[in-house]
C-alpha cells in the first residue's frame, strides 16, 4: 500500500496541488479503518475531520424524528466525505456510517485550518476543492428529491 504522501498527488481531490502542499496536507493525515455499521461521525458533534475513502462504502444519513435514518448520499472508493471541518461552527450536519469494510485517510481539521491560516494560497486551493465536493453533494440530494417527489408533482 502507498504512503499517504505518495497517494495524495494521484487522488482527484488533490490533483494539481503543488507537491510541497500535498506533503504539508499529508502531515495532517492518518490511515483509518471502519467495520460495516461503524460510524465515522454523528450529526451535531464537532466536525474535526474529513475523509478520503480509499476502499469501501459510506452512507450519509439524516436522522428523522420518528423513524430510521434516511440515506441522502453515499461515498465510495476515492470519494471525499465531510466538509463541515471547514465551515464554522464546525459541526456535522449528517451521520456517516460505513456500510462495507472501509479504509480511509482521515485528515485532522484543526491541523488543516492552521495550515490554511498560515498560507492563504493553500487555504484557497483546499476551499476550491471542498466547494466542488459540496456542489456534488447538493446535486446528488437534488436528484434524490426528484426521485422521491418528482413523479407525484
VENNOR-V21329 format. One record per residue. RES is the residue in one letter. PSI is psi in whole degrees, -180 to 180 (none if undefined). OMEGA is omega in radians with two decimals (* if undefined). D_CENTER is the distance of its C-alpha to the mean C-alpha in whole Angstrom. Layout:
# VENNOR-V21329
res:psi:omega:d_center
RES:PSI:OMEGA:D_CENTER
RES:PSI:OMEGA:D_CENTER
This chain:
# VENNOR-V21329
res:psi:omega:d_center
X:142:3.12:21
X:152:3.01:20
X:165:3.12:19
X:-44:-3.12:16
X:-32:3.09:18
X:-35:-3.06:20
X:-42:-3.00:16
X:-48:-3.10:14
X:-20:3.14:17
X:-12:-3.08:17
X:138:-3.10:13
X:-36:-3.13:13
X:-35:-3.07:10
X:1:-3.12:13
X:134:3.11:16
X:-9:3.07:19
X:144:3.01:18
X:145:3.13:21
X:-36:3.13:21
X:-34:3.11:22
X:-42:3.11:19
X:-39:3.11:17
X:-43:3.09:19
X:-46:-3.13:18
X:-41:3.13:15
X:-28:3.10:15
X:-13:3.12:17
X:10:-2.94:15
X:152:3.02:13
X:155:3.03:14
X:140:3.12:14
X:163:3.13:14
X:140:3.12:15
X:138:3.05:14
X:157:3.09:17
X:133:-3.14:18
X:-16:-3.12:17
X:137:-3.13:16
X:139:2.99:13
X:-38:3.10:10
X:166:-3.11:11
X:142:3.08:13
X:135:3.08:14
X:-19:3.13:16
X:161:3.09:15
X:134:3.12:14
X:102:-3.05:11
X:13:-3.05:11
X:153:2.82:8
X:160:-2.96:5
X:142:2.89:5
X:120:-3.12:6
X:116:3.08:8
X:-50:3.13:12
X:139:3.06:14
X:-162:-3.09:14
X:137:-3.14:12
X:133:3.05:10
X:139:3.04:11
X:126:-2.96:10
X:149:3.03:13
X:132:3.10:15
X:145:3.06:18
X:154:-3.08:22
X:-32:-3.01:25
X:-15:-3.05:27
X:-166:3.14:25
X:163:3.10:23
X:149:3.13:19
X:129:3.10:18
X:123:3.14:15
X:-18:3.11:14
X:170:3.05:12
X:158:3.13:11
X:145:-3.08:9
X:-169:3.12:11
X:130:3.08:12
X:-1:3.07:10
X:159:3.08:7
X:136:-3.13:4
X:125:3.02:2
X:116:3.01:3
X:-2:-3.09:6
X:-18:3.09:9
X:-22:-3.06:9
X:-19:-3.00:11
X:115:3.09:13
X:144:0.21:16
X:22:3.08:17
X:54:3.08:13
X:142:3.12:13
X:138:3.12:11
X:-11:-3.10:12
X:172:2.86:11
X:149:3.00:12
X:128:-3.06:9
X:132:3.06:12
X:131:3.09:13
X:-14:3.03:15
X:171:2.95:16
X:128:-3.02:17
X:126:3.00:13
X:137:-3.08:13
X:167:2.95:10
X:126:3.12:10
X:127:-3.14:9
X:130:3.11:9
X:115:-3.08:12
X:-41:-3.14:11
X:-41:3.10:15
X:-46:3.14:16
X:-42:3.12:14
X:-39:3.11:15
X:-41:3.12:18
X:-37:3.09:18
X:-41:3.12:17
X:-37:-3.11:20
X:-30:-3.12:22
X:96:-3.09:22
X:-27:3.11:21
X:-39:3.06:21
X:-44:3.12:18
X:-44:-3.14:16
X:-42:3.13:17
X:-43:3.12:16
X:-40:3.13:12
X:-43:3.09:13
X:-42:-3.11:14
X:-40:3.13:11
X:-39:3.10:9
X:-36:3.06:11
X:-42:3.09:11
X:-44:3.13:8
X:-43:3.13:9
X:-43:3.11:13
X:-42:-3.14:11
X:-41:3.11:10
X:-41:3.11:13
X:-41:3.10:15
X:-43:3.11:14
X:-38:3.11:15
X:-46:3.14:19
X:-42:3.12:19
X:-41:3.11:19
X:-40:3.09:21
X:-40:3.09:24
X:-40:-3.10:24
X:-43:-2.95:25
X:-13:-3.06:27
X:-37:-3.09:28
X:-27:-3.08:31
X:-5:-3.09:33
X:none:*:33
